[in-house]
Amino acid sequence: MEKSCLTTLCYIEKDNQYLMLHRISKKNDINKNKWIGVGGHALSGESPEECLLREVKEETGYTLTSWRFCGLITFVTETGLTEYMCLYTADGFTGMEIECDEGVLEWVPKEKVLQLSLWEGDRIFLRLLEEKVPFFSLKLVYDGDHLCEAVLNGVPMELK
């Protein structure tokens, strides 16, 4: 199956914690040593929800029973490729956690998540999730690891 430019990312919630993935296992990983939610590329013909459910199951062992589509993130990089990421949170799941071949899964208290090694753009949308902002569109422009531009709902944001 061919990968698309559509991806999903999910922050699974339990007891005021997020299930975070510390990406330390894959070679040539753009997310190497970063902490992210779980998700990945949609396969040809998959809807965002089908991708979400498959990726969460593959990476965690969990079957989601309750989730919310929170935002659309547009990533633009110096390669010229544009990725569209559907951002979700989930607060219901069944199953047993498995080892992830992409890194180490860890439940992290929400108040400590921003202290982790994160992409700068992830810090923006994690704050929006914490503030319970209704559905949003966020464009993030990167040059390598450097966040050059962020645009929230069509309005440029001031970067620190």
C-alpha angles and dihedrals in degrees: 000000000000121000118236132211087252118096137171131218125189133191106203111207130209130155093351090307134111123221102238129191116218101207104219105125111065123080117233090014116166086208094050111155092358125121114232140157120260126275142084148188122338115238120232109288095014122129118223090256093050089050091047094051094044095046094046090049093047095047102037110016089238126128109213116230099173127029141150131215102229107173152336116248119197113202119198120185137182088260089072092240118130120208124195113207124193107213119211140174121204129197101174130060143143133208138056124295114250132196112272118225091210097060144303122317116217135172106233125189107249092236090059099046095089089056091064126092099273137160109263091238091053088059088058096052093040088057090049089052091048090049088051091233108182118245111323141182116222126183116200121190117197135188101196106307092339119102105221102173140011123189119187116198090338095311120110113239125219110246120215 
